[in-house]
Amino acid sequence: MKPKFDVDALLFDLDGTLLDTIPDLYEAVRRMLAELGEPTRSIEELTHMVGKGIPNLVLRSLTDGRPGLDPALVERGLPAFRRHYAVVNGNATRIYEGVDATLAEFARQRIRMACVTNKAAAFTEPLLEKMGLASFFDCVVSGDTLPHSKPAPEPLLYACERLGVAPARTLMVGDSANDAAAALAAGIPVLLLTYGYSEGRDVDTIECDGVVSDFPALTRYVGRTDAGV
């Protein structure tokens, strides 16, 4: 049976798609806020702030619902967060169920894969290595690889170029409106997973090509018909 999405390449978001990184992000934010003498945040609050990169996470963790904050504090927050996150990155992060086996199946079908994330490169590649996923990806595009990150289309188009595949033969897999908007602008179909972060927004309300409840279910929709399997 021909898969709904017959592709040569897959682009995957990282946080909330492949990995549950909230515990480590939360710990880095907690340490940053303590260092700056600011009130802490709950892990639930932080979950709604993840998705648009580290500068946005730091800004929101310092300012959301807290009017009158000194801008200098925000400037101090970013290097403080980076310092703390470098220490805890990967310590409590977990791979979502079925991710490694599913990626292995796509690799068996000779589908090329890239990780396209808004996380800074200094943290992305060490995290993929630590979690044992780096070998699956022919290309990694981080939030600071290009001048623009998701929801801009450039990171996805750059990944396609690096992989040597056409956008029309590619599928984006993510968990948020950032992923969907980037894919739409790039002319790439996109599937969204329901278990991710999505900045508190229900993925059913986001324009996309389909919604999937668990990672292994991707194999029911995605494949490569000329894979010889």
Phi, psi and chi 1 to 4 in degrees:
 res  aa     phi    psi   chi1   chi2   chi3   chi4
   1 MET       -  128.9 -179.1  177.1  176.2      -
   2 LYS   -69.9  132.4 -176.2  176.5  179.7  178.8
   3 PRO   -68.4  154.1   25.6  -34.4      -      -
   4 LYS   -60.1  -38.6 -179.3  177.5  179.7 -179.8
   5 PHE  -115.9   99.5  -60.8   97.2      -      -
   6 ASP   -91.7  108.3  178.2   11.5      -      -
   7 VAL  -130.1  159.6  -59.7      -      -      -
   8 ASP  -100.0  -19.5  -65.7  -32.5      -      -
   9 ALA  -149.4  151.6      -      -      -      -
  10 LEU  -126.2  135.8  -72.6  163.8      -      -
  11 LEU  -112.5  127.8  -48.3 -179.7      -      -
  12 PHE  -117.3  133.8  -67.8   97.6      -      -
  13 ASP   -68.5  166.0  175.2   51.7      -      -
  14 LEU  -106.6  -71.5 -177.8   59.6      -      -
  15 ASP   -67.7  122.8  -60.0   71.8      -      -
  16 GLY    85.1   -4.0      -      -      -      -
  17 THR  -117.3  -59.2  -62.7      -      -      -
  18 LEU   -92.2  -38.7  -60.3  173.8      -      -
  19 LEU  -130.0  143.2  -58.9  175.6      -      -
  20 ASP   -90.3   96.9 -179.8    8.9      -      -
  21 THR   -98.7   -2.0   55.1      -      -      -
  22 ILE   -53.9  -44.5  -74.2  -67.5      -      -
  23 PRO   -55.9  -41.5  -26.8   36.9      -      -
  24 ASP   -75.9  -38.8  -67.3  -31.6      -      -
  25 LEU   -61.9  -41.8  -69.1  167.9      -      -
  26 TYR   -62.1  -43.7  172.4   73.7      -      -
  27 GLU   -64.6  -39.3  179.1   60.8   17.6      -
  28 ALA   -66.8  -40.2      -      -      -      -
  29 VAL   -65.7  -42.2  165.9      -      -      -
  30 ARG   -59.3  -44.6 -173.3 -166.0   67.7   77.2
  31 ARG   -67.6  -38.6  -66.3 -175.6 -175.0 -168.2
  32 MET   -62.1  -48.3  174.7 -163.2   71.7      -
  33 LEU   -63.5  -39.0  -66.7  172.4      -      -
  34 ALA   -64.0  -42.1      -      -      -      -
  35 GLU   -62.0  -37.1  178.6  179.1  -36.1      -
  36 LEU   -86.4   -3.0  -62.0  176.8      -      -
  37 GLY    74.4   25.9      -      -      -      -
  38 GLU  -102.3  153.5  -69.6  -65.3  -55.2      -
  39 PRO   -60.4  148.5  -19.5   30.2      -      -
  40 THR   -75.8  173.1 -165.9      -      -      -
  41 ARG  -117.7  157.6  -67.0  -77.2 -171.9  178.8
  42 SER   -84.4  159.7   68.9      -      -      -
  43 ILE   -66.0  -30.0 -161.1  164.5      -      -
  44 GLU   -65.4  -42.7  -69.5   76.7   18.2      -
  45 GLU   -59.2  -45.6  -74.7  178.9  -65.5      -
  46 LEU   -64.0  -36.7 -170.5   74.9      -      -
  47 THR   -56.4  -34.7  -59.9      -      -      -
  48 HIS   -80.6   -4.4  -65.6  163.5      -      -
  49 MET  -103.1   -9.2  -61.2  176.2 -175.6      -
  50 VAL   -86.1  138.8  172.6      -      -      -
  51 GLY   144.0  -26.5      -      -      -      -
  52 LYS  -112.0   22.4  -71.5 -170.6  171.5   70.1
  53 GLY    97.6  167.5      -      -      -      -
  54 ILE   -65.8  -44.7  -72.2  171.8      -      -
  55 PRO   -57.0  -40.9  -27.9   37.7      -      -
  56 ASN   -67.3  -39.8 -179.2   72.5      -      -
  57 LEU   -61.5  -45.5  173.9   62.6      -      -
  58 VAL   -63.5  -46.0  169.5      -      -      -
  59 LEU   -59.1  -48.2  177.3   64.4      -      -
  60 ARG   -68.3  -37.7  -68.7 -167.4   62.2 -174.6
  61 SER   -65.9  -25.5   64.4      -      -      -
  62 LEU   -91.1  -25.6  -76.3  166.7      -      -
  63 THR  -116.2  -27.0   62.0      -      -      -
  64 ASP   -56.9  117.9  -85.1   17.2      -      -
  65 GLY    70.8   13.0      -      -      -      -
  66 ARG  -129.5   81.0  -60.8  177.7 -178.9  179.9
  67 PRO   -69.2  155.4   25.8  -34.2      -      -
  68 GLY    79.4   20.2      -      -      -      -
  69 LEU   -74.3  139.1 -170.6   70.5      -      -
  70 ASP   -65.6  123.7 -177.2   -7.0      -      -
  71 PRO   -56.2  -29.8  -23.7   32.9      -      -
  72 ALA   -63.4  -28.7      -      -      -      -
  73 LEU   -67.7  -37.6 -160.3   59.8      -      -
  74 VAL   -64.5  -40.7  177.8      -      -      -
  75 GLU   -62.8  -36.0  -68.0 -178.2   14.8      -
  76 ARG   -75.8  -26.0  -69.5  169.0   50.9 -155.1
  77 GLY   -66.9  -38.5      -      -      -      -
  78 LEU   -63.4  -52.1 -174.3   55.6      -      -
  79 PRO   -64.8  -31.9   18.5  -29.6      -      -
  80 ALA   -65.1  -44.3      -      -      -      -
  81 PHE   -61.8  -47.3  174.3   87.3      -      -
  82 ARG   -58.3  -40.1  -71.7  179.9  179.4  -86.6
  83 ARG   -64.0  -45.1 -173.2  172.7   65.8 -106.3
  84 HIS   -71.3  -38.2  -67.6  -57.6      -      -
  85 TYR   -68.1  -33.0 -167.6   42.5      -      -
  86 ALA   -60.3  -29.7      -      -      -      -
  87 VAL   -78.4  -41.2  173.6      -      -      -
  88 VAL   -99.5   -9.0  -57.5      -      -      -
  89 ASN   -55.2  116.0 -174.6   25.6      -      -
  90 GLY    92.7   -8.5      -      -      -      -
  91 ASN   -64.1  -44.6  -74.0   -3.6      -      -
  92 ALA  -118.4    3.1      -      -      -      -
  93 THR   -64.7  144.6  -72.0      -      -      -
  94 ARG  -130.0  150.6   67.3  179.3 -176.9   88.9
  95 ILE   -80.0  132.4  -56.0  172.0      -      -
  96 TYR   -63.4  149.3  -74.5  115.3      -      -
  97 GLU   -56.4  129.3 -175.3  174.5   -3.3      -
  98 GLY    84.8   -1.9      -      -      -      -
  99 VAL   -64.4  -50.6  163.9      -      -      -
 100 ASP   -63.9  -43.1   41.8    5.4      -      -
 101 ALA   -66.0  -36.9      -      -      -      -
 102 THR   -69.5  -43.0  -55.7      -      -      -
 103 LEU   -61.8  -37.4  -65.8  179.2      -      -
 104 ALA   -64.1  -37.5      -      -      -      -
 105 GLU   -66.0  -41.8  169.3   58.5   22.6      -
 106 PHE   -65.0  -37.7  -69.7  139.2      -      -
 107 ALA   -64.3  -37.8      -      -      -      -
 108 ARG   -61.7  -32.7 -172.3 -179.8   69.8   85.8
 109 GLN   -82.6    4.3  -64.1 -176.3   44.7      -
 110 ARG    62.1   34.4  -66.1 -175.2  -72.4  109.0
 111 ILE   -86.7  123.7  -63.7  173.5      -      -
 112 ARG   -74.0  147.4  -56.1 -156.8   74.1 -168.6
 113 MET  -135.0  145.0  -68.9  179.7  -82.0      -
 114 ALA  -135.4  149.4      -      -      -      -
 115 CYS  -101.9  123.4  178.6      -      -      -
 116 VAL  -122.6  107.5 -176.7      -      -      -
 117 THR  -131.8  159.2  175.4      -      -      -
 118 ASN   -91.8    0.8  -79.0   -9.4      -      -
 119 LYS   -72.4  142.1 -172.3 -173.4  -67.4  -67.6
 120 ALA   -62.8  146.4      -      -      -      -
 121 ALA   -58.7  -32.2      -      -      -      -
 122 ALA   -60.3  -22.9      -      -      -      -
 123 PHE  -109.7  -26.5  -53.6  111.1      -      -
 124 THR   -66.1  -57.9  -60.0      -      -      -
 125 GLU   -67.9  -40.1  -64.0 -173.6   29.3      -
 126 PRO   -61.1  -35.1  -26.2   36.3      -      -
 127 LEU   -69.0  -43.5 -178.4   58.6      -      -
 128 LEU   -61.0  -40.3  -73.4  170.8      -      -
 129 GLU   -63.7  -46.5  -71.1  -76.0   -5.7      -
 130 LYS   -63.1  -34.8 -170.9  168.6 -172.1  175.5
 131 MET   -89.2    1.4  -55.7  -51.2  -66.3      -
 132 GLY    75.3   22.8      -      -      -      -
 133 LEU  -108.5  -10.4  -62.1 -179.7      -      -
 134 ALA   -57.7  -36.1      -      -      -      -
 135 SER   -67.7  -16.3   62.8      -      -      -
 136 PHE   -75.4  -20.5  -72.1  113.8      -      -
 137 PHE  -105.7  127.2  -60.1  109.6      -      -
 138 ASP   -80.5  -14.4  -58.3  -66.6      -      -
 139 CYS  -156.1  140.2  170.7      -      -      -
 140 VAL  -126.1  124.0  175.6      -      -      -
 141 VAL  -115.8  114.4 -176.1      -      -      -
 142 SER   -97.6  175.8  -62.0      -      -      -
 143 GLY   -65.3  -21.5      -      -      -      -
 144 ASP  -114.0   15.6   49.8    1.1      -      -
 145 THR   -68.5  -38.5  -60.0      -      -      -
 146 LEU  -121.8  168.0  -58.8  171.4      -      -
 147 PRO   -62.9  -27.4  -24.7   34.5      -      -
 148 HIS  -121.8  140.4  -58.9  -72.7      -      -
 149 SER  -112.5  174.1   58.2      -      -      -
 150 LYS   -56.3  137.5  -62.5  178.9  -64.7 -177.3
 151 PRO   -88.5    7.7   32.0  -36.8      -      -
 152 ALA   -65.6  149.7      -      -      -      -
 153 PRO   -79.3  -16.6   29.5  -35.7      -      -
 154 GLU   -53.9  -43.0  -74.7   87.3  -12.0      -
 155 PRO   -61.4  -36.5  -24.9   35.9      -      -
 156 LEU   -71.0  -42.6  -80.5   63.9      -      -
 157 LEU   -67.0  -36.8  -65.6  172.6      -      -
 158 TYR   -63.7  -41.6  178.1   74.1      -      -
 159 ALA   -62.6  -42.4      -      -      -      -
 160 CYS   -60.4  -42.2  -70.6      -      -      -
 161 GLU   -62.7  -45.2 -179.3 -178.3  -13.0      -
 162 ARG   -63.7  -35.5  -70.0  -78.4  -53.6  -82.7
 163 LEU   -80.9  -16.1  -64.9  175.3      -      -
 164 GLY    73.8   34.7      -      -      -      -
 165 VAL  -125.4  155.1  -61.8      -      -      -
 166 ALA   -81.2  142.6      -      -      -      -
 167 PRO   -53.2  -36.3  -28.8   36.2      -      -
 168 ALA   -66.7  -18.3      -      -      -      -
 169 ARG  -106.2   24.2  -67.0  -74.8  -57.6  165.4
 170 THR  -127.2  153.2  -56.1      -      -      -
 171 LEU  -132.6  135.3  175.9   72.0      -      -
 172 MET   -95.1  137.2  177.1   73.4 -158.7      -
 173 VAL  -123.2  121.5  178.1      -      -      -
 174 GLY  -148.9 -162.0      -      -      -      -
 175 ASP  -138.4    8.9   70.5  -40.0      -      -
 176 SER  -147.5  170.9   72.5      -      -      -
 177 ALA   -63.6  -29.4      -      -      -      -
 178 ASN   -59.5  -45.8  -72.7  -33.1      -      -
 179 ASP   -65.7  -43.8  -59.5  -47.8      -      -
 180 ALA   -65.2  -43.8      -      -      -      -
 181 ALA   -66.5  -40.2      -      -      -      -
 182 ALA   -63.9  -43.6      -      -      -      -
 183 ALA   -65.7  -43.8      -      -      -      -
 184 LEU   -59.0  -44.7 -179.5   64.6      -      -
 185 ALA   -67.5  -27.8      -      -      -      -
 186 ALA   -88.4   -5.8      -      -      -      -
 187 GLY    73.8   31.4      -      -      -      -
 188 ILE  -116.8  129.9  -64.8  172.1      -      -
 189 PRO   -63.9  157.0   20.6  -29.8      -      -
 190 VAL  -143.4  136.4   57.3      -      -      -
 191 LEU  -110.5  140.5  -67.0  179.0      -      -
 192 LEU  -115.1  137.5  -64.4 -179.4      -      -
 193 LEU   -90.2  141.9  -66.3  153.6      -      -
 194 THR   -82.2  -15.3   59.9      -      -      -
 195 TYR   -92.2   -1.3   57.1   71.2      -      -
 196 GLY   -79.1 -153.4      -      -      -      -
 197 TYR   -97.3  -54.0  -51.8  145.0      -      -
 198 SER    55.1   20.9 -164.7      -      -      -
 199 GLU    52.2   33.7  -63.3 -178.2  -78.7      -
 200 GLY    82.1    3.0      -      -      -      -
 201 ARG   -95.4  137.1 -177.4  174.7  173.8 -175.7
 202 ASP   -68.1  124.9 -170.9  -23.4      -      -
 203 VAL   -64.5  -21.9  -65.5      -      -      -
 204 ASP   -65.1  -17.3  -70.7  -33.2      -      -
 205 THR   -94.8    0.3   67.7      -      -      -
 206 ILE   -99.9  132.9  -59.8  170.9      -      -
 207 GLU   -66.2  120.1 -177.7 -179.9   -3.4      -
 208 CYS  -158.2 -177.3   63.3      -      -      -
 209 ASP   -99.3    2.1  -64.8  -78.1      -      -
 210 GLY   162.2  157.5      -      -      -      -
 211 VAL  -124.2  133.8  174.7      -      -      -
 212 VAL  -125.0  138.1 -178.9      -      -      -
 213 SER   -88.6  -22.4   59.9      -      -      -
 214 ASP  -147.1  154.2   63.4  -86.3      -      -
 215 PHE   -62.5  -45.6 -158.2   88.1      -      -
 216 PRO   -59.6  -23.9  -26.8   37.3      -      -
 217 ALA   -63.6  -16.8      -      -      -      -
 218 LEU   -58.8  -31.5  -69.9  170.1      -      -
 219 THR   -67.9  -16.3   59.1      -      -      -
 220 ARG   -80.1  -16.9  -62.1 -158.8  -62.5  -93.0
 221 TYR  -115.3  -21.7  -57.7   98.4      -      -
 222 VAL  -120.0  139.2 -178.3      -      -      -
 223 GLY  -171.3 -175.2      -      -      -      -
 224 ARG  -134.0  112.2 -176.1  177.8  175.9 -170.0
 225 THR   -68.5  -23.8   56.4      -      -      -
 226 ASP   -99.6   23.3   65.3  -12.9      -      -
 227 ALA   -76.5  -12.4      -      -      -      -
 228 GLY    73.3   31.0      -      -      -      -
 229 VAL  -119.5      -  -65.5      -      -      -
